[in-house]
Amino acid sequence: MPDRFTPLKPLTTSFFAPLSRRRLLGTGVAGALGPSLALAQGIFAAPHLLARRALQFPRDLGSHPDTAIEWWYVTGALQAQDQHFGFQLTFFRSRVASTQTMRSAFAAKQLIFAHAAVTDVANQRLLHDQRIARHSGNTTKASVDLAHVSELDTDVSLHDWSLRRNNGSYLALVKTREFAFNLTFTETQPLLLQGDQGLSRKGPQAEHASYYYSLPQLRVMGDLTLGLNSTPVIGRAWLDHEWSQSIMPPQAVGWDWIGMNLADGSTLTAFRLRDSTGAAVWSGGSWRDARGTGMPEIFAPQQVVLRPVRYWQSPATTARYPVEWEVQAGQRRYTVRALVDNQELDSRGSTGAVYWEGLSELLTPQGQVVGRGYLEMTGYVSPLKL
């Protein structure tokens, strides 16, 4: 898929991607960390106010181990001739406050989780896998850890999965029993600093915020393997990197988020954190024009409205997810529509949550497909704990 999107025919079924935690024994954490593993159990440090500061690159492309939570998240739409696929790879880092003073090389000072998924659109099937390991805080390749996280640049790996920046490009490597991908991402636009020059509010209180930047409109080339069949693919991708001490206001149960690459080169981010009634606790997002060189339009909470249009009910969890939305972002109005309804992942065996995330398209009010990206919805089965 070079610089234009080929609109897909309407579809009705399957894809995914994740976010949660799992029991980890023998790591230096008192007892075992169960599925919620979370701040709610007092394992992590109390929230601190993030200061507005100028992000420094390439340093801020790397890890920030003093913060409670961090993730690198890359998703995209791939094409091989007339076949269409979605892919997702996310690395999560969680800081364990109670082990920070331990001297053991086996102490779990950080927990690293990774999720990968591929959507085979033509066959309406989802393939996914997930991994977990502890990290002692040793950032050298010679450490005893099965996970590696660099503080200098984007360089994170877990077993044989990895996401690395090299010579200005990013390389993602994933291999599982059912699928694999080897993808190279090339920047076509500058970094997009979300929020106030990279400090993104997530709630009415200032302590609920994150440092957050995006790399949209990444050009993708590589190979995708399903079973024994490997095929060259091209496409467009979106990379998010976010780190925080406390990203969830106490009244929020989850969020709805979209990141869309438009066919003309412009980009749209829109999100809301919502409470148990479905009302927005906080909203935000950004718009950047097709050149990608000007200052982005940053939306105030009242400028972003997401309205559910159509729901899909999961046969596995009975959760009802809005799989089609009307989105108002400033003066712009769109419809976001899932290309596959069933893109729910149950990751309670690893990171602890069930959520929906998948390949979606962006349409004008007149029904014209103008972009493609990912929709993520959390907290529909149970409140999300971060």
DASUL-V365486 format. One record per backbone hydrogen bond with DSSP energy under -0.5 kcal/mol. CO is the residue of the C=O (numbers start at 1). NH is the residue of the N-H. E is the energy in kcal/mol with one decimal. If there is no record, write none. Layout:
CO_NH_E ; CO_NH_E
This chain:
5_7_-0.7 ; 20_352_-1.0 ; 24_33_-0.8 ; 27_108_-3.1 ; 32_34_-0.8 ; 34_37_-0.9 ; 38_41_-1.7 ; 38_43_-1.1 ; 39_42_-2.2 ; 43_97_-0.7 ; 43_98_-0.9 ; 53_55_-0.5 ; 56_60_-4.0 ; 58_61_-2.2 ; 58_62_-0.6 ; 59_62_-1.9 ; 64_67_-2.1 ; 68_95_-2.5 ; 69_244_-2.5 ; 70_93_-3.0 ; 71_242_-2.1 ; 72_91_-2.3 ; 73_240_-2.9 ; 74_89_-2.3 ; 75_238_-2.7 ; 76_87_-1.8 ; 77_236_-1.6 ; 78_85_-2.4 ; 79_234_-1.9 ; 80_83_-2.3 ; 83_80_-2.2 ; 84_121_-1.7 ; 84_122_-0.6 ; 85_78_-2.9 ; 86_119_-2.8 ; 87_76_-1.7 ; 88_117_-2.1 ; 89_74_-2.6 ; 90_115_-2.3 ; 91_72_-2.1 ; 92_113_-2.2 ; 93_70_-1.9 ; 94_111_-2.7 ; 95_97_-0.8 ; 96_99_-1.3 ; 97_100_-1.3 ; 99_102_-1.6 ; 104_107_-1.3 ; 107_109_-1.7 ; 109_96_-2.3 ; 110_135_-3.1 ; 111_94_-2.4 ; 112_133_-2.2 ; 113_92_-2.9 ; 114_131_-2.7 ; 115_90_-2.5 ; 116_129_-2.3 ; 117_88_-2.0 ; 118_120_-0.6 ; 118_127_-2.5 ; 119_86_-1.3 ; 119_121_-0.9 ; 120_124_-0.5 ; 120_125_-1.7 ; 121_124_-1.0 ; 124_14_-0.6 ; 125_120_-2.5 ; 127_118_-2.7 ; 129_116_-2.3 ; 131_114_-2.3 ; 133_112_-3.0 ; 134_146_-0.5 ; 134_147_-0.6 ; 135_109_-0.8 ; 135_110_-2.4 ; 137_139_-0.6 ; 140_143_-1.5 ; 146_159_-2.7 ; 148_157_-2.6 ; 150_63_-2.8 ; 153_155_-0.9 ; 154_165_-2.6 ; 155_150_-2.1 ; 156_163_-2.5 ; 157_148_-2.3 ; 158_161_-2.2 ; 161_158_-2.2 ; 162_173_-2.2 ; 163_156_-2.3 ; 164_171_-3.1 ; 166_169_-1.7 ; 168_187_-0.6 ; 169_166_-3.5 ; 170_185_-3.0 ; 171_164_-2.2 ; 172_183_-2.3 ; 173_162_-2.2 ; 174_181_-2.2 ; 178_227_-2.4 ; 179_176_-2.7 ; 180_225_-3.2 ; 181_174_-2.3 ; 182_223_-2.1 ; 183_172_-2.7 ; 184_221_-1.8 ; 185_170_-2.4 ; 186_219_-2.7 ; 191_193_-0.6 ; 192_194_-0.6 ; 192_214_-2.7 ; 194_198_-1.6 ; 195_197_-1.4 ; 196_199_-1.1 ; 198_200_-0.7 ; 198_212_-2.6 ; 199_196_-2.8 ; 199_201_-0.6 ; 200_210_-2.0 ; 205_208_-1.7 ; 207_209_-1.3 ; 208_202_-3.2 ; 208_203_-0.6 ; 209_246_-0.6 ; 210_200_-3.4 ; 211_243_-2.0 ; 212_194_-1.8 ; 213_241_-2.1 ; 214_192_-2.9 ; 215_239_-1.8 ; 218_237_-1.9 ; 219_186_-2.6 ; 220_235_-1.5 ; 221_184_-3.1 ; 222_233_-2.5 ; 223_182_-2.4 ; 224_231_-2.4 ; 225_180_-2.1 ; 225_227_-0.5 ; 226_229_-2.0 ; 228_230_-0.6 ; 229_226_-2.7 ; 231_224_-2.5 ; 233_222_-1.6 ; 234_79_-2.7 ; 235_220_-2.4 ; 236_77_-2.1 ; 237_218_-2.2 ; 238_75_-2.2 ; 239_215_-3.0 ; 240_73_-2.8 ; 241_213_-2.0 ; 242_71_-2.5 ; 243_211_-2.6 ; 244_69_-2.2 ; 246_209_-0.9 ; 247_249_-0.6 ; 249_252_-1.7 ; 253_384_-2.9 ; 254_274_-2.2 ; 255_378_-2.6 ; 256_272_-2.2 ; 257_376_-2.8 ; 258_270_-1.8 ; 259_374_-1.8 ; 260_262_-0.6 ; 260_268_-2.0 ; 261_372_-2.2 ; 262_265_-1.8 ; 266_262_-2.6 ; 267_288_-1.9 ; 268_260_-2.9 ; 269_286_-1.8 ; 270_258_-2.5 ; 271_284_-2.1 ; 272_256_-2.4 ; 273_281_-4.1 ; 273_282_-1.5 ; 274_253_-2.7 ; 274_254_-1.0 ; 275_278_-1.7 ; 279_275_-2.4 ; 282_273_-2.9 ; 284_271_-2.4 ; 285_299_-2.1 ; 286_269_-2.7 ; 287_297_-3.2 ; 288_267_-2.1 ; 289_292_-0.9 ; 292_190_-0.6 ; 296_298_-0.7 ; 297_287_-2.1 ; 297_299_-0.5 ; 299_285_-0.5 ; 300_303_-2.0 ; 301_304_-1.2 ; 303_305_-0.5 ; 303_330_-2.4 ; 305_307_-0.5 ; 305_328_-2.8 ; 306_308_-0.5 ; 307_326_-2.8 ; 310_323_-2.0 ; 310_324_-1.2 ; 312_314_-0.5 ; 312_321_-3.0 ; 314_318_-1.9 ; 319_314_-2.9 ; 319_321_-0.6 ; 321_312_-2.5 ; 321_323_-0.7 ; 323_338_-2.8 ; 324_309_-3.1 ; 324_310_-1.3 ; 325_327_-0.5 ; 325_336_-2.3 ; 326_307_-2.9 ; 327_329_-0.5 ; 327_334_-2.4 ; 328_305_-2.4 ; 329_332_-1.9 ; 332_329_-2.6 ; 334_327_-2.8 ; 335_337_-0.5 ; 335_363_-2.9 ; 336_325_-2.7 ; 337_361_-2.7 ; 341_343_-1.7 ; 342_15_-3.5 ; 343_357_-2.3 ; 345_347_-0.8 ; 345_355_-1.9 ; 347_350_-2.1 ; 347_351_-0.9 ; 347_352_-2.4 ; 353_347_-2.0 ; 354_379_-0.5 ; 354_381_-0.5 ; 355_345_-2.9 ; 356_377_-3.2 ; 358_375_-2.0 ; 359_339_-2.1 ; 359_340_-0.6 ; 360_373_-2.4 ; 361_337_-2.4 ; 362_370_-2.9 ; 362_371_-1.2 ; 363_335_-2.4 ; 364_367_-2.3 ; 368_364_-2.2 ; 368_370_-0.5 ; 370_263_-3.1 ; 371_362_-2.4 ; 372_261_-2.0 ; 373_360_-2.8 ; 374_259_-1.9 ; 375_358_-2.2 ; 376_257_-2.5 ; 377_356_-2.5 ; 384_386_-0.5
